[in-house]
């Protein structure tokens, strides 16, 4: 029987692999760098070179950033949330800068998508439909790539934290500041304005990709709220996870909306108060 900690390692390792080899190897490289540097550093360099050969320069850079920041943050005794935010932000900046010059996570072109054309053709899609799908992917590649990078970094660090004896301290309690909510609001107003007014192509594309990316932090916040609620009901965590896997469009939309509303209402605080109230009622009944 696999225990919960081992199952967590398998799930996070599998998720890291799905997100890309750089993120999986970053988890192992972080483990090497938190040990003896005279052994861990040379192996990490080899892994970076191997990643460069397999996935390209941007993949190697992301591996180097993620593993080094994780190891340094742990040695400096930074919290888990600080490490996640700082490393994800640094990786996102690096991905953005490199994508200005070469194709990569945030700059996918039609040439990079051509190997997938046979896959779509074998699925029965017409050439015109495939071209339309590719054009959408290329158009939204900055936002999709940004989400990919941030998710990869988060999962990689959590994977490291699950396999390492030295753990990050602190919780993953994440809540967006109310002022940040103006970003998606302004993006939506811009898109509404663009329906009847001509805006520069680059500006409109930036707005749409920024709005797409903002779904990630609000989705994470919404998931944390839903998870806190689900933990108060037996078996609900499993139902929440399964629903997220098998009914993603509806669940993800709900989580994003929940995350946005949590900016003002702080649902976790309300849930904790209700749980505490139920516990107090139960203890008072036992005493009586």
C-alpha positions as CSV (number, residue, x, y, z in Angstrom):
1,X,0.0,0.0,0.0
2,X,1.5,3.4,-1.0
3,X,1.4,5.9,1.8
4,X,0.2,9.5,1.2
5,X,3.7,11.1,1.1
6,X,4.9,8.6,-1.5
7,X,1.7,9.1,-3.5
8,X,2.3,12.9,-3.4
9,X,5.8,12.4,-4.7
10,X,4.6,10.3,-7.6
11,X,1.8,12.8,-8.5
12,X,4.1,15.8,-8.4
13,X,6.9,14.0,-10.3
14,X,4.4,13.0,-12.9
15,X,3.0,16.5,-13.2
16,X,6.6,17.9,-13.5
17,X,7.3,15.5,-16.3
18,X,4.1,16.4,-18.1
19,X,5.0,20.1,-17.9
20,X,8.4,19.4,-19.3
21,X,11.8,17.8,-18.7
22,X,13.4,21.1,-17.4
23,X,10.9,21.2,-14.5
24,X,11.3,17.5,-13.6
25,X,15.1,17.8,-13.6
26,X,14.9,21.1,-11.7
27,X,13.4,19.2,-8.8
28,X,16.3,16.7,-8.7
29,X,18.9,19.4,-9.3
30,X,17.6,21.4,-6.4
31,X,18.0,18.3,-4.3
32,X,21.6,17.9,-5.4
33,X,22.4,21.6,-4.8
34,X,21.0,21.4,-1.2
35,X,23.4,18.6,-0.5
36,X,27.2,18.7,-0.9
37,X,28.0,21.3,-3.6
38,X,31.2,19.6,-4.7
39,X,29.1,16.7,-5.8
40,X,25.8,18.3,-6.6
41,X,27.1,21.2,-8.7
42,X,28.9,19.2,-11.4
43,X,25.9,16.9,-11.8
44,X,23.6,19.9,-12.1
45,X,25.8,21.4,-14.8
46,X,25.6,18.1,-16.7
47,X,21.8,18.1,-16.3
48,X,21.6,21.7,-17.6
49,X,23.7,20.8,-20.7
50,X,21.5,17.7,-21.3
51,X,18.4,19.8,-21.0
52,X,19.8,22.3,-23.5
53,X,20.4,19.4,-25.9
54,X,16.9,17.9,-25.4
55,X,14.7,21.0,-25.1
56,X,16.7,24.0,-26.2
57,X,18.4,27.0,-24.5
58,X,15.3,28.3,-22.8
59,X,14.6,25.0,-21.1
60,X,18.2,24.9,-19.8
61,X,17.9,28.5,-18.5
62,X,14.6,27.7,-16.7
63,X,16.2,24.6,-15.1
64,X,19.2,26.7,-13.9
65,X,17.0,29.4,-12.5
66,X,14.5,27.0,-10.7
67,X,17.2,24.8,-9.2
68,X,19.5,27.6,-8.1
69,X,16.8,29.8,-6.6
70,X,15.2,26.8,-4.8
71,X,18.6,25.8,-3.3
72,X,19.6,29.3,-2.3
73,X,16.1,30.1,-0.8
74,X,16.2,26.9,1.3
75,X,19.7,27.7,2.6
76,X,18.5,31.3,3.5
77,X,15.5,29.7,5.2
78,X,12.9,31.5,3.1
79,X,9.3,30.5,3.2
80,X,7.7,28.2,0.7
81,X,5.4,30.9,-0.6
82,X,8.2,33.4,-1.0
83,X,10.3,30.9,-2.9
84,X,7.4,30.0,-5.2
85,X,6.6,33.6,-6.0
86,X,10.2,34.8,-6.4
87,X,11.3,31.8,-8.5
88,X,8.1,31.9,-10.7
89,X,8.5,35.7,-11.2
90,X,12.2,35.4,-12.2
91,X,11.6,32.5,-14.5
92,X,8.7,34.5,-16.2
93,X,10.9,37.5,-16.7
94,X,13.7,35.3,-18.2
95,X,11.2,33.5,-20.5
96,X,9.8,36.8,-21.7
97,X,13.2,38.3,-22.5
98,X,14.5,35.2,-24.3
99,X,11.2,34.9,-26.2
100,X,11.8,38.3,-27.8
101,X,14.7,36.9,-29.8
102,X,14.1,33.2,-30.2
103,X,11.1,30.8,-30.3
104,X,10.4,29.2,-27.0
105,X,7.7,28.8,-24.3
106,X,6.2,32.2,-25.0
107,X,7.0,32.6,-28.7
108,X,5.6,29.7,-30.6
109,X,5.5,30.0,-34.4
110,X,3.9,27.9,-37.1
111,X,7.2,26.2,-37.8
112,X,7.3,24.8,-34.3
113,X,3.8,23.5,-34.6
114,X,4.3,21.7,-38.0
115,X,5.3,18.3,-36.4
116,X,1.8,18.2,-34.7
117,X,0.1,18.6,-38.1
118,X,0.2,14.8,-38.7
119,X,-1.3,14.2,-35.3
120,X,-4.3,16.5,-36.0
121,X,-4.7,15.0,-39.5
122,X,-4.8,11.5,-38.1
123,X,-7.5,12.7,-35.8
124,X,-9.7,13.5,-38.8
125,X,-9.3,17.3,-38.8
126,X,-9.3,19.1,-42.1
127,X,-6.3,21.2,-43.1
128,X,-8.2,24.5,-42.8
129,X,-9.3,23.5,-39.2
130,X,-5.7,22.6,-38.3
131,X,-4.5,26.0,-39.6
132,X,-7.1,27.8,-37.6
133,X,-6.1,25.9,-34.4
134,X,-2.4,26.7,-35.1
135,X,-3.2,30.4,-35.6
136,X,-5.0,30.5,-32.2
137,X,-2.1,28.8,-30.5
138,X,0.4,31.2,-32.1
139,X,-1.7,34.2,-31.2
140,X,-2.0,33.2,-27.5
141,X,1.4,31.6,-27.2
142,X,2.7,34.4,-24.8
143,X,-0.1,33.8,-22.4
144,X,-0.1,30.0,-22.7
145,X,3.7,30.0,-22.4
146,X,3.6,32.2,-19.3
147,X,1.1,29.9,-17.6
148,X,3.3,26.9,-18.6
149,X,6.4,28.4,-17.1
150,X,4.8,29.5,-13.8
151,X,3.0,26.2,-13.3
152,X,6.2,24.3,-14.1
153,X,8.1,26.2,-11.5
154,X,5.4,25.8,-8.9
155,X,5.2,22.0,-9.4
156,X,8.9,21.6,-9.6
157,X,9.5,23.3,-6.2
158,X,6.6,21.3,-4.6
159,X,8.1,18.1,-6.1
160,X,11.5,19.0,-4.6
161,X,9.8,19.8,-1.2
162,X,8.2,16.4,-1.3
163,X,11.4,14.4,-1.9
164,X,13.8,16.5,0.2
165,X,14.6,15.9,3.8
166,X,15.1,19.6,4.3
167,X,11.7,21.2,3.9
168,X,10.5,24.8,3.3
169,X,8.6,26.3,6.1
170,X,5.4,28.2,6.0
171,X,2.1,27.6,4.3
172,X,1.0,28.2,0.7
173,X,-1.7,30.6,1.7
174,X,-2.1,32.8,-1.4
175,X,-4.4,35.8,-1.8
176,X,-4.2,38.4,-4.5
177,X,-4.2,42.1,-3.4
178,X,-7.5,43.9,-4.3
179,X,-5.6,46.4,-6.5
180,X,-4.4,43.7,-8.9
181,X,-8.1,43.0,-9.7
182,X,-7.9,46.2,-11.8
183,X,-5.7,44.4,-14.4
184,X,-8.4,41.9,-15.6
185,X,-11.0,44.6,-15.3
186,X,-9.1,47.0,-17.5
187,X,-8.4,44.2,-20.0
188,X,-12.1,43.4,-20.3
189,X,-13.0,47.1,-20.7
190,X,-10.3,47.3,-23.4
191,X,-11.7,44.3,-25.3
192,X,-15.2,45.8,-25.1
193,X,-13.9,49.1,-26.4
194,X,-12.1,47.3,-29.2
195,X,-15.3,45.9,-30.6
196,X,-16.3,49.3,-31.9
197,X,-12.9,51.0,-32.2
198,X,-9.7,50.2,-33.9
199,X,-6.7,49.4,-31.7
200,X,-3.2,48.5,-32.6
201,X,-2.8,44.7,-33.2
202,X,0.2,44.3,-30.8
203,X,-1.6,46.2,-28.0
204,X,-4.8,44.1,-28.5
205,X,-2.8,40.9,-28.6
206,X,-0.9,41.9,-25.4
207,X,-4.2,42.6,-23.6
208,X,-5.8,39.3,-24.5
209,X,-2.7,37.3,-23.5
210,X,-2.5,39.3,-20.2
211,X,-6.1,38.5,-19.5
212,X,-5.4,34.8,-20.2
213,X,-2.5,34.7,-17.9
214,X,-4.4,36.4,-15.1
215,X,-6.7,33.4,-15.0
216,X,-3.8,31.4,-13.4
217,X,-3.2,33.3,-10.1
218,X,-7.0,33.8,-9.6
219,X,-7.5,30.1,-10.4
220,X,-4.9,29.1,-7.8
221,X,-6.5,31.3,-5.2
222,X,-10.0,29.9,-6.1
223,X,-8.6,26.4,-5.8
224,X,-7.2,27.1,-2.4
225,X,-10.6,28.4,-1.2
226,X,-12.4,25.4,-2.7
227,X,-9.8,23.0,-1.1
228,X,-10.2,24.6,2.3
229,X,-14.0,24.1,2.1
230,X,-13.6,20.6,0.7
231,X,-11.4,19.5,3.6
232,X,-14.2,20.3,6.0
233,X,-16.4,17.6,4.4
234,X,-15.3,14.0,4.3
235,X,-14.6,12.8,0.7
236,X,-15.1,16.2,-0.9
237,X,-11.4,16.7,-1.7
238,X,-11.4,13.6,-3.9
239,X,-14.6,14.8,-5.6
240,X,-13.0,18.3,-6.2
241,X,-9.9,16.8,-7.7
242,X,-11.8,14.4,-10.0
243,X,-14.2,17.2,-11.1
244,X,-11.2,19.4,-12.0
245,X,-9.8,16.5,-14.1
246,X,-12.9,15.3,-15.9
247,X,-15.0,18.6,-16.1
248,X,-12.2,21.2,-16.5
249,X,-14.0,24.0,-18.4
250,X,-16.8,24.4,-15.8
251,X,-14.6,23.8,-12.7
252,X,-11.8,26.0,-13.9
253,X,-14.2,28.9,-14.7
254,X,-15.8,28.5,-11.3
255,X,-12.4,28.5,-9.5
256,X,-11.3,31.6,-11.4
257,X,-14.5,33.4,-10.5
258,X,-14.2,32.2,-6.9
259,X,-10.6,33.5,-6.7
260,X,-11.7,37.0,-8.0
261,X,-14.5,37.2,-5.4
262,X,-12.1,36.0,-2.7
263,X,-10.1,39.2,-3.2
264,X,-12.9,41.1,-1.4
265,X,-14.7,38.5,0.7
266,X,-11.8,36.3,2.1
267,X,-13.9,33.1,2.0
268,X,-11.2,31.1,3.8
269,X,-11.6,33.3,6.8
270,X,-15.4,32.8,6.7
271,X,-14.9,29.0,6.4
272,X,-12.5,28.9,9.3
273,X,-14.9,30.8,11.5
274,X,-17.7,28.4,10.7
275,X,-15.5,25.4,11.3
276,X,-14.4,26.9,14.6
277,X,-18.0,27.6,15.6
278,X,-19.0,24.0,14.9
279,X,-16.1,22.7,17.0
280,X,-17.0,25.0,19.9
281,X,-20.7,23.9,19.7
282,X,-19.6,20.3,19.8
283,X,-17.3,20.8,22.8
284,X,-19.9,22.7,24.7
285,X,-22.5,19.9,24.1
286,X,-20.0,17.3,25.4
287,X,-19.3,19.5,28.5
288,X,-23.0,19.9,29.2
